[in-house]
């Protein structure tokens, strides 16, 4: 399997974080995501949610979530 095929199988995850209360959540990456883009509001306190990180989920992480 080529390196390109391995990269295509790993889902890209975007991490959203509220800097006021520390709330975090993850969602699938969307085209146009970048750090520190404001992406909505925090469901706990209404403060802005920032894109805090973007990463490829490893095969081990995928198996733990199943």
N, C-alpha and C positions, 0 to 999 in steps of 0.2 A: 504494500500500500504506500503510495507516495505521500510526502509531507503535506501537499496541497489537499489531498483527499482526507487526511486526518484532521486538518484544520476545519474543513467543511462540516465534519460530523460533530464538532464541539459547538454547543449553543453559546452565543454571546449574551452575557447578562449585564444589565445596567443597574447600578445600585443608587437608590435615591435616599437622601438624608435631610432631616430637619436640623438645622444648626442651633435652634432655640431649645428644643426638648430632647434631641438625640434620636428621635424615631427614625428607623430605617426600614426600607422595603426593597425588593428586587423585582425586576420585570424583564422580559425579553428586550434585547437591543433593538432600537428603531433607527433607521437612516436619519442622520442629522443630530444624533445624540453627541454631546461633547461635555467635558468637564470645564467649568462649573455652571452649566446651563440650568436656569430655573425651570422646573417642570411641575407646575401645579402647586397645591398648598397641602400642608400637613393636616391629616384628619384629626389629630389630637388638639392642636392649638391654632391652626389657621396660618401659621408662618410659612414662608416659601420653602418648597422642597427643592434641593439642589441635586444635580447628578454628581455623585461623590466618587464613583468608580465604574469602570467598564472592564470586564474580563471574560475570558473563555472558560467555560465550566469543563473541568477535566472529567475523564471517564469514571474515575473513582467517586467524584462528587455526584455524578449522575446516578450511580448504582446505590449510593447511600440514600438518595431521595426517593427511590422506588419502593 
